[in-house]
Amino acid sequence: MRTGERGRPAPGEVRAVAVDIDGTLTDSSRRMSLEAVAALRRAEDSGVSVMLASGNVLPIAYAVSTYMGFKGPVIAENGGVVCHGQRVWVLGEPEGPKEAWELLKRELPGAERLFTDRWRETEIGLKHDVDLGLVRELLRPFDVEVQTTGWAIHIMAKGMDKYVGVRKACELLGVGVDGVAAIGDSENDIRMIEECGWGVAIGNADARTKASASYVAEGANGRGVVEALEWLRVAP
């Protein structure tokens, strides 16, 4: 059942929460919302697994999860990498994105990869100051997905997205995907928002992401996360 077909969950119905980091737990300056972190900790203390689902690389997402005190799986590289219990599963295929990057280097000599790409395993991350439409047009013949987060442009294997990582995380937790709530703000969050049991877009989300959600919070960034957790009935 897709998120749009479900109403507000009953208390105890949400078993896990998958939440984006950049633009969701953070503001436009990438400052972490301590209010949202505190609410997520309360949710986890009540028995709800908290898993971060990020387009960022595993070392960063893992560090955020660890120091914020979350114990659920970490989903990095838009589902391409999943980590739990200090074990890592690589789900994404890097060959297509690498071939795509070789073309972009020739056709868009000004395109630059992200600083964090030195740790990226399954995709290519570009600085967002390149023409997204042109990148998509140039890479049309390739078997890749091109998505934007507002922070970067991600080139990944066809069919790869955060929901792929969420499914693996659910397998590791022994939880059904229909018991998971997803919270995000950008294009790369849409499929997990649509396909998880419940999907929430926060106030600063783009129009397409809001349209995919079963609930749209009024608050932006961390305030929206707190509001989402209240709507999901997982914030004691």
N, C-alpha and C positions, 0 to 999 in steps of 0.2 A: 504494500500500500504506500503510495507516494505521500509526501508531507502535506500537500494541499488538501488531501482527503481526510486528514485527522485534525481533530480539535485539540484543545488544551489537555495535556496528560493529567491523569489522576495522580494523587500523591503516591510515590513509590513506583510508578510505572516507568520512569526514566532510569535506566541502569548505568548509562555512561554518557558523558558529554565530550564531544570533539570540538575544540575551539581553535580558531585561527589566532595567530600572534600579531603580525604587523597590521596596524590599522584597526584591529579589533581589541586586543589586550593593550595595545599601545596607541598613543595619539600621533598626530602628524609629525612630531619631533622624535618619535620612537621612544617616548618615555612610558614606562610600564604603569598601568593603572593598579595601584596597590589596593584600591577598593575592590576591583574585579578579582584580583588574586586572592584577597581575603574571602570573598564570597565563594570562589571555586574551592578554596581549602575547606570551607565549611561543608560544601557539597560532598567533597571527598571524604571528610570525616564522618559524614552521615551514611556512607556506603556507596556513593555514586563515583564510578571511576572517571577521572579527568585525563583526557589525552589531548595533547597539543597536535594540531594538524597544520603544518606550515609549508610554504614554498622555499623556506630557507634551508640551509645545509644542516646535516645532522649534528655536528659539533655545537652549533648555536642553539638549535631547538632543544637538544639534550641538556645543555647547560641551563637554559631558561627553565625547563621542566624540573630539573634537579634542585636549583636554588630557589624556585618558587614553592617547592615542597610537594609536587605532584608525583603520583606513583604509577599512573597509567602509561600505556605505550606512547611512544613519540613517533609521529608521522612527519617525515621530512621530504624535501624535494617534490612536493605535490604528489605524494603517494609513492614515489620511487624508492624510498628507503623507510623501513620501519624498525624501531628499536624497542625492546622490552626486556627487562631483567639482564641488561648488559649483553644481550644477543642482538644481532643485526640481520635483517632480511632485506636483500636488494631485489626489488620487484621491477624496477624500470630497466629498459634496454638502452644503453648509451650510444649505440652505433649510429642510428638515424640522426639524433641530434648533433653528433660530431660531424657527420657528413654535411648536414645543413649549415653548421658553423663554417666549414671550409668554403662553401659557396658565399656566405655572407661576408667573409673576410675579403673576397675578391670583388663583390658587387657593392658592398657598403664599407669602404675602408675606414670610415669614421666610427663604425660600431665597436663598442667596447664591452668586454665581459665584466661581470661583477667581481669585486675584490674577493668575495667569498667563493668564487668558482674554483679556487685552488683546492677546495675541499669537496666540490660537487662531483658526484659519481655518475648520475644517470641522466642528467639534462644539461642544457646550456642556459645560463642566466645572463641577460644583456641589460646594460644600463637603459633606463626608460626614455632617454633623450633621442632615440632613433625613431623613425617613422614606422609605427606599428603596422599600418596598412601595407606599406611597401615590404616589410619583412614577411607578412603573410602572403603577399602576392609572389614574392621570390621563392618562398618555400612551398608553394602549392603542389609542385610535383613530388615533394618528399613525404614520406610516411611519418609525419610528425604533427604534434599539436602545438599551437602557438597561443599562449595565454598571457594576459597582463594582470598585474596586481595593483597598479598605481605606483609601485616601488620599483618594479623591474618587468622585463619581458622574459617569459620562460618558454624554452623550446624543449619539448619532451616527446617521447615515443607516442605514437597514435594509440589512443585508448587509455593512456595513463592520466590519472587525476587523483585528488585527495580521497575520493570515495574508494578507490582501489586499496589505498592504505588503511582506510577505516575498516574495510572488510577483513583485512589481515589482522588488524588490531583486535577486532571482535572475535576472530578465531582464537587468538592468543588468550583472550579474557574469558572465553566460553560464554559470550553474550551475543544474542541475536541483534542484527543490524536494526531491526524494528524497535529495539529498546534503547537506541542511541539518539541523542539530540545533537544537531550540528549548529554551530554559531559562526558566522563570518560576515565579510563585507565586500568581497571582490569576485570577479569573474571566475577565478580558480577555486572558489568555494561553492559554486552553484550546484555542481552535481552532488556533492555530499549533502548540501541543504535539501535538494530535491529527493534524494534516495534514502536518507536516514529516516528513522521513525518520525522525527520532528525536525524542522529546519527553521532557524531564526536568522534574520538579517538585522543588523544594528542600524542606528539612525544615519550614519555616514556612508552606508552601503550605496552602490550604484543602483540604477533603476532595474536592471536585469536581475541583479541579485535579490533585490526586494521582491520582485515579481515571482521569484522561485520559492519564496519562503511561506511557511504556514503562519508565521507571526513576524511582524516588523516592529522592533523596539523604537521608541521615540528618541531615547538617549543615544549619543554618539560614543564610539570607542568603549572604554571601560564602563561608562554609565549604562550603555546599551547592554553590555554583558550582564551586569547586575540585574537589570530589568528582565533580560531573557531568562536568567536563572529563577527569578521570582515567578515569571509566567510558567516556566517548566516545573515549578513546585519542588525545586531541589536546593533552595537556599534557606536553610533553617534560621 
